[in-house]
Amino acid sequence: MAKLIIKLINSVASVVNSDKDVGDILKIVFIPNYCVSAAEIIIPSSDISQHISTAGTEASGTSNMKFDMNGGLILGTLDGANIEIREEIGEDNMFIFGAKAAQINEIQEFRRKGGLKQDPRFTAVLDVIASGAFGNAEEFKPIITAMKMENDHYLLGYDFPSYLEAQEAIDVAYCDTARWARMSILATAGSGKFSSDRTIKEYAEEIWNVQPARRPGPVPVAVDRLASQGVNVPHSSMSPIGSPAVPISLERLSPPGQGQASSLHNVVSASRSPTNTVFSSGFQRNEGFNPP
């Protein structure tokens, strides 16, 4: 079924992208082999990210958090991470549609008893596919059958009217550039909870029950040796008694870059005590420098 859906997407794309009326303003593109490199381009450039799994299926995962962090607005159901995003940025800065998780079982039972009627607009979509407008209708018959109300386990037909209303709300919001910019900014500003640092810390404390392990450092290095390696150590950073060594943290040391001189550089911060100076971040250790 998944491959057949991809086939349908590309078949629809062939028709829409070559249409003389909309082909130059509307494009459908299925990007194969989705990966981090592709995501680095797609995510920051997106205005809307759709995460439309049926509520309660927990199928809207963390990719929507990445779009949210980059200012892309979420169109989605109240499923999975969409719920967490709503808690952080507010429903006013998202476009929510569809049945709630608590309603699904009741709606499903009503559907099984024949009480639900399919929205005519959804039926029209299925009829177009069945007409052969996008290629061999017989090939796409399994999709059409699965979408019929009596087989619609994921309630796509039920959620469809609400989805269309959400799309109309998007059109209205997008025309108001100030409102859209505000929503985008607030989406990014409210996404701090989704930092991987916070996530890993909570997993470590609440699930893995592990303690952080400190990396080695600081290591005392003679001030004159730092100077010989091209590091500018201000006189004010010396201790009052002229300590002959400065403890250097080994944290965040990285391999040398191509074509860089043999030096220890990019000292970006220092914390001083009455007896020593500790340089703690932004170091890069190159060949030719070895702490004693």
C-alpha positions in Angstrom: 0.0 0.0 0.0 2.8 2.4 0.9 4.4 2.0 -2.5 1.1 2.4 -4.2 0.5 5.7 -2.4 3.9 6.9 -3.6 2.9 5.9 -7.1 -0.3 7.9 -6.8 1.5 11.0 -5.5 3.9 11.0 -8.5 0.9 10.3 -10.8 -0.9 13.3 -9.5 2.3 15.3 -9.7 2.6 14.5 -13.4 -0.9 15.9 -14.1 -0.7 19.0 -11.8 2.8 20.0 -12.8 2.0 20.0 -16.5 -1.3 21.7 -16.2 -1.3 24.9 -18.3 -3.4 26.8 -15.8 -1.6 26.0 -12.5 1.6 24.3 -13.6 3.7 27.5 -13.1 2.3 28.3 -9.6 1.7 24.9 -8.0 4.1 22.0 -7.9 3.9 18.6 -6.3 7.3 17.0 -5.6 8.0 13.7 -3.9 11.5 13.8 -2.6 13.1 10.3 -2.5 15.7 9.1 -0.1 14.8 11.7 2.6 17.8 12.2 4.9 19.5 14.8 7.1 21.1 16.6 4.2 17.7 17.0 2.5 16.1 18.0 5.8 18.7 20.8 6.2 17.3 22.4 3.1 13.6 21.5 3.3 12.9 22.3 7.0 14.1 25.9 7.2 12.4 26.7 3.9 8.9 25.4 4.8 6.0 27.7 5.7 3.6 24.9 6.6 4.4 21.4 7.9 1.5 18.9 7.8 1.4 16.2 10.5 -2.0 14.7 10.0 -2.1 11.3 11.6 -5.3 10.1 13.2 -5.4 11.3 16.8 -4.4 8.6 19.3 -2.2 6.7 16.8 1.0 8.4 18.1 2.2 8.7 14.5 3.2 12.4 14.5 6.8 12.2 15.6 9.5 14.6 16.4 10.1 15.9 12.8 7.3 18.5 13.5 9.5 19.8 16.4 12.2 20.6 13.8 9.8 22.5 11.6 8.5 24.3 14.6 12.0 25.3 15.7 12.7 26.8 12.3 9.5 28.9 12.2 7.4 26.5 10.1 3.8 26.4 11.3 2.1 23.1 12.0 -1.0 21.9 10.3 -2.0 18.8 12.2 -4.2 16.7 14.4 -3.9 16.4 18.1 -1.7 13.4 17.9 1.8 12.6 19.1 4.3 15.5 19.4 1.6 18.0 18.0 0.1 17.9 21.5 3.5 18.8 23.1 4.0 21.6 20.6 0.6 23.0 21.4 1.4 23.1 25.1 4.5 25.1 24.4 3.5 27.6 21.7 -0.3 27.7 22.1 -3.0 26.6 19.7 -3.3 30.1 18.3 0.1 29.5 16.6 -0.9 26.3 15.0 -3.6 25.0 12.7 -5.4 22.1 14.5 -8.1 20.0 12.9 -9.8 16.6 13.2 -11.3 14.3 15.9 -9.7 14.2 19.3 -8.2 10.9 20.6 -11.0 10.5 23.2 -13.6 10.6 20.4 -12.1 8.0 18.1 -13.6 4.8 19.6 -17.1 6.3 19.6 -16.7 7.6 16.0 -15.4 4.2 14.9 -18.3 2.4 16.4 -20.7 4.8 14.8 -19.0 4.2 11.4 -19.2 0.5 11.8 -22.9 0.8 12.4 -23.3 2.8 9.2 -24.1 6.0 10.9 -21.4 8.1 9.2 -21.9 9.7 5.8 -19.0 10.6 3.7 -18.5 14.3 2.9 -19.3 14.8 -0.8 -16.0 16.7 -1.3 -14.1 13.6 -0.1 -16.2 11.4 -2.3 -15.3 13.7 -5.3 -11.6 13.2 -4.6 -12.0 9.4 -4.7 -14.2 9.7 -7.9 -11.5 11.6 -9.7 -8.9 8.9 -8.9 -11.4 6.2 -10.0 -12.0 8.1 -13.3 -8.5 7.4 -14.4 -7.5 11.1 -14.4 -4.2 10.2 -12.7 -3.5 7.0 -14.6 -4.7 3.4 -14.4 -7.7 3.5 -12.1 -7.6 -0.2 -11.6 -4.1 0.1 -10.2 -5.2 2.6 -7.6 -8.4 0.6 -6.7 -6.9 -0.7 -3.3 -6.5 2.9 -2.2 -10.0 3.9 -3.2 -11.5 0.8 -1.5 -9.6 1.5 1.8 -11.0 5.1 1.8 -14.6 4.1 1.5 -16.5 5.0 4.7 -17.1 1.3 5.6 -13.4 0.6 5.4 -12.0 3.9 6.6 -10.2 2.7 9.8 -8.2 5.9 10.2 -11.2 8.2 9.7 -9.7 10.2 6.9 -13.1 10.9 5.4 -14.4 12.0 8.8 -11.5 14.4 9.4 -11.5 15.8 5.8 -14.1 18.6 6.2 -12.1 19.9 9.3 -8.9 19.6 7.2 -10.3 21.8 4.5 -11.4 24.4 7.1 -7.9 24.4 8.5 -6.5 25.0 5.0 -8.9 28.0 4.6 -7.7 29.4 7.9 -4.1 29.1 6.6 -5.0 31.1 3.5 -6.5 33.9 5.7 -3.5 33.9 8.0 -0.9 33.9 5.2 -2.5 37.0 3.7 -1.8 38.9 6.9 2.0 39.1 6.8 2.3 40.6 10.3 0.2 37.9 11.9 2.1 35.2 10.0 5.4 36.6 11.0 4.3 36.8 14.7 3.1 33.2 14.6 6.3 32.0 13.1 8.4 33.9 15.6 6.4 32.6 18.5 6.7 29.0 17.2 10.4 29.3 17.3 10.6 31.1 20.6 8.4 28.5 22.3 10.4 25.5 21.0 13.1 25.5 23.6 11.7 22.5 25.4 12.5 20.4 22.4 16.2 20.8 22.8 18.1 17.5 22.6 20.1 18.6 25.7 16.9 18.7 27.8 15.6 15.5 26.3 18.7 13.5 27.0 19.0 14.9 30.5 15.4 13.8 31.3 16.0 10.3 29.8 19.2 10.0 31.9 17.5 11.1 35.1 14.1 9.5 34.7 14.6 6.4 32.5 18.2 5.4 32.2 19.1 6.3 35.8 22.7 7.3 34.9 24.9 10.2 36.0 26.8 12.6 33.8 30.5 11.7 33.2 32.9 14.6 33.1 35.5 14.9 30.4 39.1 15.3 31.5 40.5 18.7 32.5 41.7 21.2 33.5 45.4 20.4 32.9 48.0 22.9 34.2 50.0 24.5 31.3 52.8 26.9 31.8 51.9 30.5 30.7 55.1 30.9 28.7 54.3 27.7 26.8 50.9 29.1 25.9 52.6 32.3 24.7 55.0 30.2 22.6 52.0 28.6 20.9 50.5 31.9 19.9 47.9 32.2 22.7 47.5 35.7 24.0 47.2 35.5 27.8 46.4 39.0 29.2 48.4 40.1 32.1 45.1 40.6 34.0 44.4 36.9 33.8 47.5 36.1 35.8 47.1 35.3 39.5 48.2 37.9 42.0 51.3 35.9 42.8 52.2 35.2 39.2 51.4 31.6 39.0 53.7 29.8 36.5 50.9 27.6 35.2 47.3 28.1 33.9 44.9 25.2 34.2 43.5 24.6 30.7 40.3 22.7 30.2 40.5 19.9 27.7 36.7 20.1 27.1 35.6 20.8 23.5 39.1 20.5 22.0 38.7 19.6 18.4 41.1 18.3 15.7 43.0 20.9 13.6 41.4 22.3 10.5 43.1 22.1 7.2 45.8 24.7 6.6 45.7 26.0 10.2 48.9 27.0 12.0 50.1 24.9 14.9 48.7 26.9 17.8 46.2 26.8 20.6 43.7 29.6 19.8 40.2 30.9 20.0 40.1 31.4 23.8 36.6 32.7 24.2 36.0 32.8 27.9 37.9 32.7 31.2 36.9 32.4 34.9 39.4 33.7 37.3 40.1 32.8 41.0 42.6 34.4 43.4 45.1 31.7 42.5 44.6 30.6 38.9 42.9 31.2 35.6 40.7 28.6 33.9 40.0 28.9 30.2 37.0 26.8 29.6 35.6 26.9 26.1 36.2 27.4 22.4 39.6 25.7 22.3 41.1 24.0 19.3 44.3 22.0 19.7 46.5 21.6 16.7 49.5 19.5 16.0 52.6 20.6 17.8 50.9 21.5 21.0 50.8 18.9 23.8 49.9 19.8 27.4 52.7 18.8 29.8 
